[in-house]
Each structure stands twice: as structure tokens, then as C-alpha cells.
């Protein structure tokens, strides 16, 4: 187990200054939910799921569900990635998880209602990076089309894992933005409390062939740090306010 002193040292040496963001609707904002499925979030749901209640993951699910409710009430666009794999296509170095057709690949109970919302786009993906997982055989990209069709200027990203699927997606989205492939997207915002990762202490990892230690709090911080280093905005608070645009008579 990584000591609190060691984690504080890393945070002091690699600080992530978090801002706050207020969403008014004046800038078209889309919510992106990354892999908030049973196989990663529900206790005992699979090899990649927590074995016991996990505060960081529970907080992430709660924060994500609250944001999803707000976006759906306002009919703002929502895009949800669902990690989904075929049983005969492994994803090394990870064990079998989130097999298509199983409950592991379903949204957690707190978010299953999204399946019936008209403003929500669901995308099953079979790879870590949701941006790549949005590619179709004809070369089109479902996520890019979603951004363009809704004229989205900002995306707010939440989900799991902060340092893996969330980070990979954020980095690809930023690179695509920088290359002009995903206009009109300008800002990628990562909500820290709306993200989480898993915990695999060193003493446990040593007994699992090929496993790497993965201290939760430390890797969550590293994921946020790397996202910010790639150009994302990291925020610790998300609030909503009325539009500042004048009403036309």
C-alpha cells in the first residue's frame, strides 16, 4: 500500500490545479460518460469489478448520474461509451471482461434509464480508447459525427478508469481537435470527482502473474495530471446557471 506521505509527495511535485466550471448553455456542451458499466463499477460483477464497496467508484457513479440527469432535463447531448467485448477477442493485458450480452457490459443501475432518453447516444466499444472504438468500417467516426451534428464546442468527461480509458479517450480527442478533425470542439473538460480508477495493491499484484500494481488514489491523480498535461481542463466543481444570452422578443 502506498503511504499517504508518498501520495502527498507526488501531489506536491506533480500538482493538478483544478478549476470550476459553470455551464449555462451559451456554449454547446456535451457530456461524455466513459465505461460506467457493471463490469467495472458493480461489486462482484466480474474480474475487473471491485470486490468490495469502493468509495471512489461509488462517488464517480453518483456524480455521473447527477450530471446525466441535469443534461437530460435540459436535453443537452450525452454520449455514453460501454466497454463491450467478443468472447474470442482478448484485450491483453487485461483478463476477460464485459462480454457482449452479459450484465457486465450494461450500464450500472443508476444509469440504465439513459437507454430511453432521446438526447443520449450509446456506443459499445471493444478497445480502451473510445475515440478509436468509435471508428466504423467505412472510416467514419460515431463520436466525431456526434460532435459535429450537435455543434458541440465543449465536452465534459466523466467515467472509469481515470488513467486508462478516460485518459486515452481524452488524449485522442485533444489530438483530433488540434488537427482540426473534430470541429467545432474547443475544450475538453475532465471532472475529477466524476472519474475513478481501480485499486490493485502491490502485495496483491505480486501474486497475479503479469499484473502490475495499481494504487488507486495515486493513479487517479496521475491520470488527471496526464490529461491536464495533454491540454484538458481539470475541474473539481461543475455547476449550472441560466443562460447569459439576451432573450429575443
Residue pairs with C-beta under 8 A, 6 or more apart in sequence:
1 201
1 202
1 203
1 215
2 215
2 217
2 218
6 218
7 215
7 217
7 218
7 221
10 218
10 221
10 222
11 221
14 221
14 222
14 225
16 192
16 221
16 224
16 225
16 228
16 234
17 234
18 192
18 224
18 234
18 235
18 236
19 233
19 234
19 235
19 236
20 235
20 236
20 237
20 238
20 239
21 156
21 189
21 233
21 235
21 237
21 238
21 239
22 239
22 240
22 241
23 29
23 156
23 238
23 239
23 240
23 241
24 240
24 241
24 242
24 243
24 244
25 74
25 76
25 243
26 243
26 244
26 245
27 153
27 154
28 76
28 77
28 150
28 151
28 152
28 153
28 154
29 76
29 152
29 153
29 154
29 155
29 156
30 76
30 77
30 78
30 79
30 146
30 147
30 150
30 152
30 154
30 155
30 156
31 67
31 68
31 71
31 76
31 77
31 78
31 79
31 155
31 156
31 158
32 78
32 79
32 80
32 81
32 130
32 155
32 156
32 157
32 158
32 159
32 169
33 64
33 68
33 78
33 79
33 80
33 81
33 111
33 114
33 158
33 159
34 81
34 130
34 157
34 158
34 159
34 160
34 165
34 166
34 169
35 81
35 82
35 83
35 130
35 159
35 160
35 161
35 165
36 60
36 61
36 64
36 80
36 107
36 108
36 111
36 158
36 159
36 160
37 82
37 83
37 98
37 104
37 105
37 106
37 107
37 108
38 45
38 46
38 49
38 103
38 104
38 105
38 106
38 107
38 108
39 45
39 46
39 48
39 49
39 83
39 97
39 98
39 102
39 104
39 105
40 48
40 49
40 57
40 83
40 97
40 98
40 160
40 161
40 198
41 49
41 50
41 57
41 60
41 61
41 108
41 160
42 49
42 50
42 108
42 109
43 49
43 50
43 51
43 52
43 53
43 54
44 51
45 103
45 104
46 97
46 98
46 104
47 95
47 96
47 97
48 94
48 95
48 97
48 98
48 198
49 104
50 57
50 198
50 199
54 196
54 198
54 199
54 216
56 196
56 197
56 216
56 217
56 220
57 160
57 196
57 198
59 193
59 196
60 158
60 159
60 160
60 193
60 194
60 195
60 196
61 108
61 110
61 111
62 110
63 158
63 191
63 193
63 194
64 111
64 158
64 159
64 194
65 110
65 111
67 156
67 158
67 191
67 194
67 238
68 78
68 111
68 114
70 240
71 77
71 78
71 119
72 78
72 114
72 117
72 119
72 120
74 240
75 118
75 119
76 119
77 119
77 121
77 146
77 150
77 152
78 114
78 117
78 119
78 120
78 121
79 120
79 121
79 123
79 143
79 146
79 155
80 107
80 111
80 114
80 120
80 121
80 122
80 123
81 123
81 124
81 125
81 130
81 133
81 159
81 165
81 169
82 98
82 105
82 106
82 107
82 122
82 123
82 124
82 125
83 97
83 98
83 105
83 124
83 125
83 126
83 165
84 98
84 99
84 100
84 105
84 124
84 125
84 126
85 91
85 96
85 97
85 98
85 99
85 100
85 105
85 126
86 99
86 100
86 126
87 96
87 99
87 100
89 126
90 96
91 97
91 126
91 127
91 128
93 210
93 212
97 104
98 104
98 105
99 105
100 124
105 124
106 112
107 114
107 115
114 120
114 122
115 122
121 142
121 146
123 130
123 133
123 134
123 142
123 143
125 133
125 134
126 133
127 133
128 164
128 165
128 168
129 165
129 168
129 169
129 172
130 143
130 165
130 168
130 169
130 172
131 141
131 143
131 168
131 169
131 172
131 173
131 176
132 172
134 141
134 142
134 143
134 144
135 141
136 142
143 173
144 176
144 181
144 182
146 152
147 155
147 182
147 184
147 185
148 182
148 183
148 184
151 184
152 184
152 185
153 184
153 185
153 186
153 187
154 185
154 186
154 187
154 188
154 189
155 173
155 185
155 187
155 188
155 189
156 189
156 191
156 238
157 166
157 169
157 170
157 188
157 189
157 190
157 191
157 194
157 195
157 232
158 166
158 190
158 191
158 194
158 195
159 165
159 166
159 194
159 195
160 166
160 195
160 196
160 197
160 198
161 167
161 196
161 197
161 198
161 219
161 223
162 195
162 196
162 197
162 219
162 220
162 223
162 224
163 197
163 219
163 220
163 222
163 223
163 226
164 197
164 223
166 190
166 195
166 223
166 227
167 223
167 226
167 227
170 188
170 190
170 227
170 230
170 232
171 226
171 227
171 230
173 182
173 185
173 188
174 188
174 230
174 231
174 232
176 182
176 185
177 185
177 186
177 188
178 231
187 233
188 231
188 232
188 233
189 232
189 233
189 234
189 235
190 224
190 227
190 228
190 232
190 233
190 234
190 235
191 235
191 236
191 238
192 224
192 234
192 235
192 236
193 236
194 238
195 220
195 223
195 224
196 216
196 220
197 214
197 216
197 219
197 220
197 223
198 214
198 216
199 214
199 215
199 216
200 208
200 211
200 212
200 213
200 214
200 215
201 213
201 215
202 213
202 215
204 211
205 211
205 212
205 213
205 214
206 213
224 234
227 234
228 234
